[in-house]
Amino acid sequence: MFWDEKRYYSVDCYLKRTFGEKVYRLSLNGGMTCPNRDGTLGGRGCIFCSSAGSGDFAQKGCLPIREQLALARKQMQEKRNCRKFIAYFQAYTNTYAPVEYLRQIFTEAIADPDVVILSIATRPDCLSDEVLNLLDELNRRKPVWIELGLQTIHPRTSCFIRSEFTLECFHNALQRLARRKIPVIVHIILGLPTETRAQMLETVSHVAHLPVFGIKLQLLHVLSDTDLGILYQKHPFPLFSQDEYCELIADCLEILPETMTIHRLTGDGPKNLLIAPEWSSAKRSVLNQIQKTLKCRDTWQGKYYVPIHKE
């Protein structure tokens, strides 16, 4: 297995090897809601979810997908020299709509010649056979990734965060996607209240043994427009220090298989909404410390890494 300089199989490494250059993510908003918000399962969403449905950095949902792509691409190209993109439907639950509407917006996204991957964030309980058949059809045109928010395998925590689906439901969705050869990226939140460090590692270990393409390890953010934020301000609960979090990430990476792509190691919530931990807003500093932590472990464990082969 070839690693890059990051000492793990980063999604950037995978994309460069697959497409020959760096590929950039454009966050889109399909204008959908969530069964955990519209009254079907609940009315307030998951306890940690912002009013933007975790799409705080996505484009405005009132705009057509073509316009969202154009705006997001322009914003990205003002900062970087980039030519290839992932159309990432991020806000809320992006398969929670009639299949014909989904066909319209997803087809519009992949019709863009600069879009090389369609990535869709959703819930495991919002993947009907009709939707899966559509995803299968689209996946034959351009690669489709499905991002599933598991967060934790522990029922008590799932109840506390109001996820409103079971681990069995998640496994069922994963199997149905695997049968259609649609890659899955699993989201896990590290630092959820009531969970011990050992429980967090149990969730990571569980995912490590599943047929998934990638994983996102997300540091818990306490945001002001969430029920978690209200709870924290009334009854503050312990949060990771930066040192503790970087050590935990190193433990997680030791558990995960070398072939699993790593899509996220921390996260940076909107600074105007972030209550805690304040250190998380310096994302580059956190990532640099993770690299230093991994390098130190390589040294005292006698490990070495193989640089990516550059053709």
C-alpha positions in Angstrom: 0.0 0.0 0.0 1.4 3.4 -0.9 0.9 6.2 1.5 1.6 9.9 0.9 3.6 12.2 3.2 0.6 12.2 5.6 1.3 8.6 6.8 -2.2 7.4 5.9 -4.3 6.9 2.8 -5.8 10.3 2.4 -8.6 11.1 0.0 -6.3 13.6 -1.7 -3.8 10.8 -2.4 -6.6 8.6 -3.8 -7.9 11.4 -6.0 -4.5 12.4 -7.4 -3.8 8.7 -8.2 -7.2 8.3 -9.8 -7.5 11.6 -11.7 -3.9 12.7 -12.1 -4.4 15.9 -10.2 -5.9 17.4 -7.1 -9.8 17.4 -7.1 -11.7 19.9 -5.1 -15.1 19.6 -3.3 -17.9 22.0 -4.2 -20.6 22.0 -1.5 -24.1 22.2 -2.8 -27.6 22.5 -1.3 -30.4 20.4 -2.9 -33.1 22.3 -1.0 -34.2 19.3 1.0 -35.0 18.8 4.7 -34.7 15.8 7.0 -37.2 13.3 8.5 -35.7 14.2 11.8 -36.8 17.9 11.3 -40.0 17.8 9.4 -42.0 15.8 12.0 -41.7 12.4 10.4 -39.2 11.2 13.1 -38.6 14.5 15.0 -38.8 18.2 14.8 -35.5 19.5 16.1 -32.9 17.4 14.2 -29.9 15.7 15.8 -28.7 17.4 18.9 -25.4 18.6 17.3 -26.9 19.7 13.9 -27.0 23.4 13.0 -30.0 25.1 11.5 -28.2 24.7 8.1 -28.4 21.0 8.4 -24.6 20.6 8.6 -24.4 22.5 5.3 -23.1 25.7 6.8 -20.5 26.0 4.0 -22.9 25.0 1.1 -24.4 27.2 -1.5 -27.9 28.6 -1.2 -30.6 26.0 -1.8 -32.9 28.4 -3.7 -30.5 28.5 -6.6 -30.5 26.0 -9.4 -27.7 23.4 -9.2 -26.1 24.7 -12.3 -25.8 28.2 -10.7 -24.6 26.8 -7.4 -21.8 24.9 -9.2 -20.8 28.0 -11.1 -20.6 30.1 -8.0 -18.8 27.5 -5.9 -16.3 26.9 -8.8 -15.6 30.6 -9.1 -15.0 31.0 -5.4 -12.6 28.1 -5.4 -10.7 29.2 -8.5 -10.2 32.6 -7.0 -8.1 30.9 -4.4 -6.6 27.9 -6.2 -5.7 26.7 -9.6 -8.2 23.9 -10.0 -10.0 22.1 -12.8 -11.7 19.0 -11.5 -14.4 18.9 -8.8 -16.6 16.8 -6.6 -20.3 17.9 -6.6 -21.0 17.4 -2.9 -24.7 17.5 -1.8 -24.1 18.4 1.8 -27.0 20.2 3.5 -29.6 18.1 5.4 -30.6 14.7 4.0 -29.9 14.5 0.3 -32.0 11.5 -0.7 -35.1 12.8 1.2 -37.1 13.8 -1.8 -39.1 12.3 -4.7 -36.9 10.3 -6.9 -37.7 12.3 -10.0 -36.5 15.5 -8.2 -33.3 13.7 -7.2 -32.8 12.6 -10.8 -33.1 16.2 -11.9 -30.6 17.7 -9.5 -28.1 14.9 -9.6 -28.1 14.6 -13.3 -27.7 18.4 -13.6 -24.6 18.1 -11.3 -22.9 15.3 -13.2 -23.6 16.9 -16.6 -21.0 19.5 -15.7 -17.8 18.4 -17.6 -15.6 19.5 -14.7 -17.4 17.4 -12.2 -15.8 14.0 -11.8 -17.6 12.6 -8.8 -21.0 13.0 -7.3 -21.0 12.8 -3.5 -24.3 12.6 -1.5 -24.6 13.0 2.2 -27.7 11.2 3.6 -29.2 9.0 6.3 -29.3 5.2 6.2 -33.1 5.3 6.6 -33.6 7.4 3.5 -32.4 5.0 0.8 -35.5 3.4 -0.8 -35.1 0.8 -3.6 -36.1 3.6 -6.1 -33.4 5.9 -4.8 -30.8 3.1 -4.9 -31.7 2.2 -8.4 -31.2 5.8 -9.4 -27.8 5.9 -7.7 -26.8 2.7 -9.4 -27.8 4.3 -12.8 -25.9 7.5 -12.1 -22.9 5.5 -10.8 -22.5 4.0 -14.3 -22.1 7.5 -15.8 -19.8 9.0 -13.2 -18.6 7.8 -9.8 -21.1 8.2 -7.0 -20.1 8.3 -3.3 -22.7 8.0 -0.5 -21.8 9.6 2.8 -23.6 8.0 5.8 -23.7 9.7 9.2 -23.3 6.8 11.7 -21.7 9.0 14.4 -21.6 6.1 17.0 -22.4 2.4 17.4 -23.6 2.8 21.0 -27.4 2.9 21.5 -27.3 5.1 24.5 -25.4 7.8 22.7 -27.6 7.4 19.6 -30.6 8.1 21.7 -29.0 11.1 23.4 -28.0 12.7 20.1 -31.5 11.8 18.6 -30.2 10.1 15.5 -33.5 8.2 15.2 -32.1 5.2 13.4 -30.6 1.9 14.6 -27.2 0.3 13.9 -29.2 -2.5 12.2 -30.7 0.1 9.8 -27.2 1.4 9.1 -25.9 -2.1 8.3 -28.8 -2.8 6.1 -28.2 0.4 4.0 -24.5 -0.4 3.8 -25.2 -4.0 2.4 -27.7 -2.7 -0.1 -25.2 -0.1 -1.4 -22.4 -2.6 -1.5 -24.5 -4.9 -3.7 -24.7 -2.1 -6.2 -21.0 -1.4 -5.8 -21.6 2.2 -4.6 -18.7 3.4 -2.4 -19.7 4.5 1.1 -18.0 7.1 3.3 -18.9 6.8 7.0 -19.1 9.8 9.3 -18.1 9.3 13.0 -18.1 12.0 15.7 -15.4 11.9 18.3 -16.1 13.5 21.7 -19.8 13.0 22.0 -21.1 13.5 25.6 -21.5 10.3 27.7 -19.0 8.4 25.6 -15.6 7.2 26.9 -12.5 7.2 24.8 -12.7 3.4 24.7 -16.3 3.6 23.3 -15.1 6.0 20.6 -12.4 3.6 19.6 -15.0 0.7 19.6 -17.0 2.7 17.0 -13.9 3.2 14.8 -12.9 -0.5 15.1 -16.5 -1.5 14.1 -16.3 0.6 11.0 -12.8 -0.7 10.2 -14.3 -4.2 9.7 -17.1 -3.1 7.4 -17.0 -2.9 3.6 -16.6 0.9 3.4 -14.6 3.0 1.0 -13.7 5.8 3.4 -14.3 7.4 6.7 -14.7 10.9 8.2 -13.5 11.4 11.7 -15.2 14.5 13.0 -14.3 16.4 16.1 -17.4 17.3 18.1 -18.2 21.0 17.7 -20.5 22.8 20.0 -22.4 25.4 17.9 -24.6 28.2 19.2 -27.6 27.4 17.1 -27.9 23.8 18.2 -29.6 22.0 21.2 -26.1 20.7 22.1 -25.0 24.3 22.4 -27.9 25.1 24.7 -27.0 22.1 26.8 -23.3 23.0 27.0 -24.0 26.5 28.1 -26.3 25.4 30.9 -24.3 22.3 31.9 -20.7 22.3 30.4 -19.4 18.8 29.7 -15.8 17.8 29.2 -14.3 18.4 25.7 -11.0 17.2 24.3 -7.9 19.3 24.5 -6.0 19.6 21.3 -3.3 17.3 22.6 -5.8 14.7 23.6 -7.6 14.8 20.3 -4.5 14.4 18.2 -3.5 11.4 20.3 -6.9 9.9 19.8 -6.7 10.4 16.0 -3.4 8.6 16.0 -5.0 5.7 17.8 -7.9 5.7 15.3 -5.6 5.6 12.3 -3.7 2.6 13.8 -7.1 0.7 13.9 -8.2 1.5 10.4 -7.0 -0.6 7.4 -4.4 0.9 5.1 -6.8 0.6 2.2 -9.5 2.8 3.7 -9.5 6.4 2.5 -9.4 9.1 5.2 -11.6 12.0 4.2 -11.5 14.0 7.4 -9.5 14.1 10.7 -11.0 17.1 12.5 -13.3 19.7 11.2 -13.9 23.5 11.5 -17.4 24.7 12.4 -18.4 28.3 11.4 -16.4 30.7 13.6 -19.5 32.9 14.2 -21.3 29.9 15.7 -18.5 28.0 17.4 -18.8 27.9 21.2 -16.2 25.2 21.9 -13.6 23.9 21.6 -12.0 27.2 20.6 -8.7 25.5 19.4 -10.6 23.7 16.7 -10.9 26.9 14.6 -7.2 26.7 13.8 -7.6 23.7 11.6 -4.2 23.9 10.0 -2.6 23.8 13.4 -4.6 20.8 14.4 -3.7 18.9 11.2 0.0 19.8 11.6 0.0 18.5 15.2 -1.6 15.2 14.1 1.2 14.8 11.6 3.8 15.4 14.4 2.0 12.9 16.6 2.1 10.3 13.9 5.7 11.0 13.1 6.7 10.7 16.8 4.9 7.3 17.0 6.7 6.1 13.9 10.0 7.0 15.6 9.4 5.3 18.9 7.7 2.3 17.4 10.4 1.8 14.9 8.1 2.3 11.9 8.7 3.9 8.6 6.4 5.0 5.8 6.6 4.5 2.0 6.3 7.8 0.1 3.8 7.8 -2.8 5.3 6.9 -6.1 5.3 9.9 -8.4 5.3 8.9 -12.0 
